[in-house]
Amino acid sequence: MRLQLCLSAVLIPCALASQTPAAVQRAANSITPEGVRHHIGVLADDSMLGRATPSPQLEQTARYVAEQFRRFGLKPAGDTGYLQRYTVTQRVVDTQASVIRIAGAAPATLKPGSDVYVLRFTPLPTRELSGPVVLFTGTPDSANPLAGADVKGAWAAIIATAMPQGIQINPEWVMAVLRAGAIGWMVISNRPDAQWQNRLARTTAPTRTLEGVPSDTELAAGAFEIRDATAAVTLGIDPPALRARTGGWTARRLPATISYLVKERELARASAPNVIGVLEGSDPTLKSEYVFFTGHMDHIGTPGAGEGCVAKGADSICNGADDDASGTTAVLEAAEAFARLAPHPRRSLAFMTVSGEERGLWGSQFFSEHPTVPLANVVADLNSDMVGRNWKDTIVAIGKEHSNLGATLNRVAAAHPELRMTPIDDIWPQERFYFRSDHYNFARKGVPILFFFNGTHADYHQVGDSPDKIDAEKESRIVKLLFYLGLEVANAAERPKWNPESYKQIVTGGN
């Protein structure tokens, strides 16, 4: 192999030459409102029917993204070309073959759909689960979610209060007990009759489940809900009195055992795509590391897609222009800008648009379990989800406090006042957005992240989330900020570092 040299201040390999300010500026200036407007116009056009997962229109979207990656000169980084495919299975609970038994104050056999509501936030376990019950009461303590209790091999139970819109479940507590070895969790609620019957009716509603998630992860756990009366009889407790305790957070083991066997019948199978392209880095050593740019290309489709789209008047298409054609467009615009930059950044850059986010972060979850590049070599994920509306001069960067990416972002933004774009911390911590987009599947695997998000609006998951409402000029400035940030991270001598406490909380679950 010949080593070609170029003239700089000294003779050095071309691949190691840094980008000139003029070259960086030219690349950044390729990110334009017109480009943003064009991509969103294609992705959120009525002909795309809202890009539900799975759907022919989602496949069309993936082909469009792959063609852009090919046009930019990115290397294919999927399983087949630019595409990584995963399988989703449609199943329904087999109520005749399923049973939950409680051996406690008064033994009882409960049937899903009649006496108990099976919670299906995650894939159902395929084996029978049996263990004792640990009951948590009081006000949950995020600093001590386990309240000092040993839940390994046990069912964790919690008292919930019904509201008109349903019940709130603390996801921090759920993840904490499952990571500590609980085989499942149980909710004891005071839902009124009408709300309870509505829930029971959902037992036989088909659900789609992501295949390829290891059965030994925390995702394969049992979960169900019973009402106060059932808990009082079977567990020998007084749920209303326990619910009234709003003080300390405590846990105690009950003299009861739960055996859980819930079976499903398969109805259908389908597959869905992620699209991944890589721009190889210029540093012989650092090019084996990756900075990811991600966004989800799916939305909730039409009323017939089963993802919650509701028609209004003659409009029955939830276009998802902001959620998340805007994020997909951010990935495309950033990819094209970096492809124009010579030489390339030192680290490699990976650009990925995932699907199934609206179904439960399917695409990014599958990638995190079946990565097409080593996850240990991924130094950061910069995720864009809803970056095309709301404030003109502000973007929320969720996760700033969890790693030194936050300080890097602040420094980059300060160095580019011409962008008139201020990155701010999460202003809605109660909404737990950190856990609700695709960056989370990188974070839980130990990858530092930033999640760029302009917040929801009246058109969130509505037919009104249309291309004409996108602020393309504002989004172009956000993508330029992403470009400068990605360049800084890709060229840095050291990879980003977690805040140790954040790493303990998010990655190791407090262990």
C-alpha positions in Angstrom: 0.0 0.0 0.0 1.3 3.4 -0.9 1.2 6.1 1.8 0.2 9.3 0.0 1.2 12.6 1.7 -0.2 16.1 1.5 1.2 19.5 2.2 0.2 21.2 5.4 2.4 23.1 7.9 4.4 19.8 7.8 4.2 16.7 5.8 1.6 14.4 7.4 -0.7 11.6 6.2 -3.8 13.1 4.5 -6.1 11.0 6.6 -4.8 12.6 9.8 -5.1 16.2 8.6 -7.6 18.2 10.5 -10.6 19.9 8.8 -10.0 23.5 8.0 -12.5 26.1 9.4 -13.6 26.8 5.8 -14.3 23.1 5.0 -16.3 22.8 8.2 -18.3 25.9 7.4 -19.0 24.7 3.9 -20.2 21.3 5.2 -22.4 22.9 7.9 -23.9 25.3 5.3 -25.2 22.4 3.3 -27.8 22.0 6.1 -30.6 24.2 4.9 -34.3 24.9 5.6 -35.0 23.8 2.0 -33.4 20.4 2.6 -35.3 20.0 5.9 -38.5 20.9 4.2 -37.9 18.5 1.3 -37.2 15.4 3.4 -40.1 16.0 5.8 -42.4 16.6 2.8 -41.5 13.2 1.5 -41.6 11.3 4.8 -44.8 12.8 6.2 -46.7 13.0 2.9 -50.3 11.7 3.0 -49.1 8.9 0.7 -47.0 7.5 3.5 -50.2 6.9 5.6 -48.4 7.7 8.8 -45.6 5.1 8.5 -47.0 2.5 11.0 -44.9 -0.5 12.1 -45.2 -2.7 10.2 -46.6 -1.4 6.9 -45.8 -1.1 3.2 -45.4 2.7 3.7 -42.7 2.1 6.4 -40.9 -0.1 3.9 -41.1 2.7 1.4 -39.7 5.1 4.0 -36.7 2.7 4.7 -36.0 2.5 0.9 -36.0 6.3 0.7 -33.5 6.7 3.6 -31.3 3.9 2.2 -31.2 5.6 -1.1 -30.1 8.9 0.5 -27.4 7.1 2.4 -26.2 5.5 -0.9 -26.3 8.9 -2.5 -24.1 10.4 0.3 -21.6 7.6 -0.1 -22.2 6.0 3.3 -21.1 2.3 3.7 -24.0 -0.1 4.2 -24.0 -1.2 7.9 -27.1 -3.4 8.1 -27.4 -7.1 7.9 -28.3 -6.9 4.3 -27.1 -3.7 2.7 -28.3 -0.7 4.6 -31.2 -2.7 6.2 -31.4 -4.5 9.5 -34.6 -6.5 9.9 -36.4 -7.7 13.0 -39.5 -9.8 13.5 -42.6 -9.0 15.3 -45.2 -11.5 16.3 -48.9 -10.9 16.8 -50.2 -12.9 19.7 -53.3 -13.0 22.0 -53.6 -14.3 25.6 -55.0 -17.8 25.7 -57.4 -17.3 28.5 -58.4 -21.0 28.7 -54.8 -22.1 29.2 -53.7 -19.3 31.5 -54.1 -19.2 35.3 -52.7 -17.2 38.2 -52.9 -18.9 41.6 -52.4 -17.2 45.0 -51.7 -19.4 48.0 -52.2 -17.0 51.0 -54.8 -16.1 53.5 -57.4 -17.7 51.3 -56.2 -19.7 48.2 -57.6 -18.5 44.9 -57.3 -19.4 41.3 -57.6 -16.3 39.1 -58.3 -16.3 35.4 -57.0 -13.5 33.0 -59.9 -11.5 31.6 -62.2 -12.5 34.5 -60.4 -11.9 37.8 -57.1 -10.4 36.8 -55.7 -8.1 34.2 -52.5 -9.2 32.6 -50.0 -6.4 32.0 -48.2 -6.7 28.7 -45.7 -3.8 28.7 -42.9 -6.3 27.8 -42.8 -9.9 26.3 -44.6 -12.4 28.5 -42.5 -15.1 30.1 -42.9 -18.5 28.5 -42.5 -20.5 31.7 -44.4 -20.8 34.9 -43.2 -18.4 37.6 -43.7 -19.1 41.3 -42.5 -17.2 44.3 -43.3 -15.3 47.5 -44.8 -11.8 47.7 -43.0 -8.7 48.8 -45.4 -5.8 49.4 -44.2 -2.2 49.0 -46.2 0.6 50.7 -45.9 4.4 51.3 -44.4 7.0 49.0 -41.8 5.6 46.6 -38.3 6.7 47.2 -36.2 7.0 44.1 -33.0 7.0 46.1 -34.0 3.7 47.7 -36.5 2.0 45.4 -36.1 -1.4 47.0 -36.7 -0.1 50.6 -34.0 -2.5 51.7 -36.0 -5.6 50.7 -34.6 -8.7 49.0 -36.9 -9.4 46.1 -34.8 -12.0 44.3 -37.1 -14.8 43.1 -40.2 -13.0 44.5 -43.2 -11.1 43.3 -43.0 -7.4 44.1 -46.4 -5.9 44.8 -47.4 -2.2 45.0 -50.6 -0.3 45.9 -51.9 2.0 43.2 -54.6 4.7 43.2 -57.0 4.9 40.3 -57.7 8.2 38.6 -60.1 9.0 35.8 -57.4 8.3 33.2 -56.2 5.2 34.9 -53.4 4.4 37.3 -49.8 5.6 37.4 -47.0 3.0 37.6 -43.6 4.1 38.8 -41.1 2.7 36.1 -38.1 3.3 38.3 -39.6 1.0 40.9 -40.4 -1.6 38.2 -36.9 -1.6 36.8 -35.3 -1.6 40.2 -37.2 -4.7 41.4 -36.7 -6.6 38.1 -33.0 -5.8 38.1 -32.8 -7.0 41.7 -34.1 -10.4 40.6 -37.9 -10.2 41.1 -39.7 -12.7 38.8 -42.6 -10.3 38.3 -44.6 -7.4 39.8 -48.2 -7.0 40.8 -50.4 -3.9 41.1 -53.2 -3.7 43.6 -55.7 -1.0 42.5 -59.0 0.5 43.4 -60.3 0.9 39.9 -64.0 1.6 39.7 -66.1 -1.1 38.0 -66.4 0.5 34.6 -62.7 1.2 34.3 -61.9 -2.3 35.6 -64.2 -4.0 33.1 -62.6 -1.9 30.3 -59.2 -3.2 31.3 -60.4 -6.8 31.5 -61.8 -6.6 28.0 -58.3 -5.7 26.7 -57.0 -9.1 27.8 -58.1 -10.6 24.5 -56.8 -7.8 22.4 -54.0 -8.9 20.1 -50.6 -7.5 20.8 -47.4 -7.4 18.7 -44.2 -8.5 20.4 -40.6 -8.0 19.3 -38.7 -11.2 18.7 -35.0 -11.7 19.5 -35.0 -10.2 23.0 -33.1 -12.7 25.3 -35.5 -14.4 27.5 -33.2 -14.1 30.5 -33.3 -10.2 30.5 -35.4 -8.1 32.8 -37.9 -7.8 30.0 -39.2 -11.3 30.4 -41.1 -10.9 33.6 -44.7 -11.5 34.8 -46.9 -8.5 35.6 -50.6 -8.3 36.4 -53.2 -6.2 38.3 -55.8 -7.2 40.8 -58.3 -5.1 42.7 -58.5 -4.3 46.4 -61.2 -6.9 47.2 -59.2 -9.8 45.6 -56.0 -8.7 47.4 -57.8 -8.4 50.8 -59.1 -11.9 50.6 -56.1 -13.7 49.1 -53.3 -11.8 50.8 -55.0 -10.9 54.0 -54.2 -7.1 53.8 -56.2 -3.9 54.0 -55.5 -2.1 50.7 -57.4 1.1 51.5 -55.6 1.5 54.8 -52.3 0.9 53.1 -53.1 3.3 50.3 -53.7 6.0 52.9 -50.1 5.8 54.1 -48.3 8.6 52.4 -45.3 8.6 54.6 -42.2 6.4 54.6 -41.4 3.8 51.9 -41.3 0.3 53.3 -41.4 -3.3 52.1 -42.3 -6.5 53.9 -42.7 -10.2 52.8 -46.3 -11.6 53.0 -47.2 -15.2 53.9 -48.3 -15.9 50.4 -47.0 -17.5 47.2 -48.0 -16.6 43.6 -47.8 -19.1 40.7 -48.2 -17.4 37.3 -48.7 -19.2 34.0 -49.9 -17.1 31.1 -49.9 -18.6 27.6 -50.4 -16.9 24.3 -51.5 -18.0 20.8 -49.6 -16.8 17.8 -51.8 -15.1 15.2 -49.3 -13.7 12.6 -45.7 -12.7 12.0 -44.2 -9.7 10.2 -40.9 -7.9 9.9 -39.8 -4.3 10.0 -36.6 -2.4 9.1 -33.9 -0.3 10.6 -31.6 1.6 8.2 -27.9 2.0 9.0 -25.1 3.7 7.1 -21.5 4.5 8.2 -19.1 7.2 7.2 -15.7 5.8 8.0 -13.4 7.8 10.1 -10.0 9.2 9.0 -7.9 8.1 12.0 -6.4 4.6 11.6 -7.1 3.8 15.2 -10.1 5.8 16.2 -12.1 4.9 13.1 -13.0 1.6 14.9 -15.1 3.8 17.3 -18.5 5.2 16.3 -20.6 8.3 17.1 -24.2 7.4 16.3 -26.9 9.8 15.0 -30.4 8.3 15.5 -34.0 9.1 14.9 -37.1 7.0 14.4 -38.8 6.8 11.0 -42.1 5.3 12.1 -45.3 7.0 13.4 -48.7 5.8 14.4 -50.3 5.4 11.0 -54.1 5.6 10.5 -57.0 4.5 12.8 -56.7 1.0 11.3 -53.1 0.5 12.3 -54.0 0.0 15.9 -51.5 2.5 17.3 -54.0 5.1 18.5 -54.5 7.4 15.5 -57.9 9.1 15.7 -59.6 10.6 12.6 -60.8 14.2 12.8 -63.3 15.2 10.2 -62.1 14.1 6.8 -58.5 13.7 8.0 -57.6 10.1 9.0 -53.8 10.2 8.6 -51.5 10.8 11.5 -48.6 12.1 9.4 -46.0 12.4 12.1 -44.2 15.3 10.6 -42.6 16.4 13.9 -42.8 12.9 15.4 -40.5 11.9 14.0 -40.0 12.8 10.3 -38.2 15.7 11.8 -35.7 13.4 13.6 -35.2 11.2 10.6 -34.6 14.4 8.6 -32.0 15.5 11.2 -30.1 12.2 10.6 -30.3 12.7 6.8 -29.2 16.3 6.8 -26.3 15.6 9.3 -25.2 12.6 7.2 -25.0 14.6 4.0 -23.1 17.4 5.7 -20.5 15.1 7.1 -20.2 13.3 3.8 -19.2 16.6 2.2 -16.5 17.2 4.8 -12.9 16.4 3.9 -11.1 14.9 5.5 -13.7 12.9 7.5 -13.8 13.1 11.3 -11.3 10.9 13.1 -13.9 8.5 14.5 -16.5 6.8 12.3 -20.0 8.2 12.2 -23.1 5.9 12.1 -26.4 7.2 10.9 -29.4 5.0 11.9 -33.1 5.5 11.4 -35.1 2.9 13.4 -38.7 1.7 13.3 -41.1 0.5 15.9 -40.4 3.4 18.3 -44.1 4.0 18.7 -44.7 0.3 19.5 -42.2 0.3 22.4 -38.7 1.2 21.1 -38.6 -2.0 19.0 -36.0 -1.1 16.4 -33.4 0.4 18.8 -34.1 -2.5 21.3 -33.4 -5.0 18.6 -30.2 -3.2 17.5 -29.0 -3.0 21.1 -29.3 -6.8 21.3 -28.0 -7.5 17.8 -25.7 -4.6 17.0 -24.1 -4.5 13.5 -21.1 -2.7 15.0 -19.6 -3.5 18.4 -21.6 -1.6 21.1 -18.4 -1.4 23.1 -17.0 0.8 20.3 -20.0 3.2 20.3 -18.8 6.3 22.1 -22.0 8.3 22.0 -25.6 8.4 20.6 -27.1 11.7 19.6 -30.8 11.1 19.2 -33.3 13.5 17.6 -37.1 13.0 18.2 -39.4 15.9 17.6 -37.1 18.8 16.7 -39.3 20.7 14.2 -41.6 22.9 16.3 -42.1 25.0 19.4 -39.5 27.6 20.5 -37.3 29.3 17.9 -34.1 29.6 20.0 -34.2 26.7 22.4 -33.8 22.9 22.3 -34.0 20.6 25.2 -31.1 18.2 25.4 -32.3 15.4 27.7 -29.4 13.6 29.5 -27.0 16.5 29.7 -26.5 15.9 33.4 -25.6 12.2 33.0 -22.2 12.6 31.1 -19.7 15.1 30.0 -21.5 15.3 26.7 -23.6 18.0 28.4 -20.5 20.2 29.0 -19.3 19.5 25.4 -22.7 20.6 24.0 -22.7 23.8 26.1 -19.2 24.6 24.9 -20.1 23.9 21.2 -23.3 26.0 21.4 -21.4 28.9 23.0 -18.8 28.7 20.2 -21.5 29.1 17.6 -23.7 32.1 18.6 -24.7 32.5 15.0 -27.0 29.5 15.4 -29.1 31.3 18.0 -29.9 27.9 19.6 -29.6 27.4 23.3 -29.5 23.8 24.6 -31.3 23.5 28.0 -31.8 20.7 30.5 -34.9 18.5 30.8 -37.7 20.7 31.9 -40.3 17.9 32.2 -38.6 15.3 34.5 -42.0 14.1 35.6 -42.7 12.9 32.1 -39.7 10.6 32.1 -38.8 11.3 28.5 -35.3 10.0 29.1 -36.9 6.5 29.0 -39.2 7.1 26.1 -37.1 7.3 22.9 -34.5 5.3 21.2 -31.4 6.7 22.9 -32.5 4.8 26.0 -31.6 1.5 24.5 -28.0 2.8 23.9 -27.9 4.3 27.4 -28.9 1.1 29.2 -26.0 -0.7 27.4 -23.5 1.9 28.7 -23.4 4.4 25.8 -23.5 8.1 26.8 -26.4 9.9 25.1 -28.1 13.2 24.4 -31.7 13.3 23.4 -32.7 16.4 21.4 -36.4 17.2 21.8 -38.5 20.3 21.4 -41.4 19.0 23.6 -44.9 17.9 22.7 -47.7 20.1 21.4 -51.4 20.0 20.7 -50.8 17.9 17.5 -48.8 15.2 19.3 -50.0 11.9 18.0 -52.9 13.7 16.2 -53.8 14.1 12.5 -52.6 17.8 12.9 -48.9 16.8 13.0 -48.5 17.8 9.4 -45.5 19.1 7.3 -46.9 22.6 6.9 -46.5 23.2 10.7 -42.7 22.4 10.7 -40.4 25.3 11.4 -37.7 24.2 8.9 -35.5 27.2 9.5 -35.4 26.4 13.2 -34.7 22.7 12.6 -31.8 23.5 10.2 -30.1 25.4 13.1 -30.6 22.5 15.4 -29.1 20.1 12.9 -26.1 22.4 12.5 -25.7 22.3 16.3 -25.8 18.5 16.1 -23.2 18.6 13.3 -20.8 20.7 15.3 -21.3 18.6 18.4 -20.8 15.4 16.5 -17.6 16.8 14.9 -16.3 17.7 18.4 -17.0 14.2 19.8 -15.7 12.4 16.7 -12.4 14.3 16.7 -11.8 14.4 20.5 -8.8 12.5 21.9 -11.0 10.8 24.6 -14.4 9.3 24.3 -17.3 10.8 26.4 -17.5 9.8 30.1 -20.5 9.0 32.2 -21.2 10.7 35.5 -20.5 7.8 37.9 -23.7 8.1 39.8 -25.7 8.2 36.6 -24.0 5.2 35.3 -24.8 3.3 38.5 -28.4 4.3 38.2 -29.1 3.8 34.5 -26.7 1.1 33.4 -26.1 -1.1 36.4 -29.4 -0.4 38.2 -27.8 0.8 41.4 -25.6 -2.3 41.7 
